[in-house]
């Protein structure tokens, strides 16, 4: 399942690298990431909320992007 999340609080490439690493360690495939948005591929059994929490624990904010 492909999920897009709106990000806030990221300021630099280091922030992007931290979020990417944390999401990958949590089991997501990061297909694209910027200071404002991330696109993830997650398994059907995984919950989007868990990945939002991973981002929040890293010190940033995330929410499901509206289409």
QUIFENQUI-V87662 format. One record per pair of residues at least 6 apart in sequence whose C-alpha atoms are under 6 Angstrom apart, sorted by the first residue. I is the first residue (numbers start at 0). J is the second residue. If there is no record, write none. Layout:
# QUIFENQUI-V87662
i: (I;I)
j: (J;J)
This chain:
# QUIFENQUI-V87662
i: (0;0;1;1;2;2;3;3;3;4;4;4;4;4;5;5;5;5;5;6;6;6;6;7;8;9;27;27;28;28;29;30;30;31;31;51)
j: (40;41;39;40;38;39;37;38;64;36;37;62;63;64;35;36;61;62;64;35;36;60;61;60;59;34;40;41;39;40;39;38;39;37;38;61)
